[in-house]
Amino acid sequence: MYKAIQEIGGYEVGDEVPTEKALVWLEMYSVPQVEEVDGESKKPVEKKAEEKKLETSEKSSSGNAMLDDYLSRNTNVVKKNVEEDDLSQKQLEELLELENSDKKRSVVIQAIEKRLNKSGD
């Protein structure tokens, strides 16, 4: 079972979060937004090797909702996260597409394009 330790995706701090969303958020953010809770012990979860292997195949069904949530934060937070988080080429491309079609924040678009250019080299 996972609980939110930050407000994320409409969940308040302490709310129970579905495992699928929690695993995606753990992959997406460099700072954990959720924690695994069993009984009384609460600790932020480090991703296990097999969870890290869950790439785009599992994310594709709920990916846009998760990426949309990723972009729902303020401009400076999104820019910082794009620069620091370990995002795949596909995630960056989807983030760029979502940002261009929705908020159109030039600072965020430039940060994503910069990361895409770095990963393309």
PyMOL commands that set and color helices and strands:
alter all, ss='L'
color gray80, all
select helices_A, chain A and resi 19-28+49-52+56-71+75-84+89-101+106-120
alter helices_A, ss='H'
color red, helices_A
select strands_A, chain A and resi 2-4+16-17+34-38+41-44
alter strands_A, ss='S'
color yellow, strands_A
deselect
rebuild
show_as cartoon
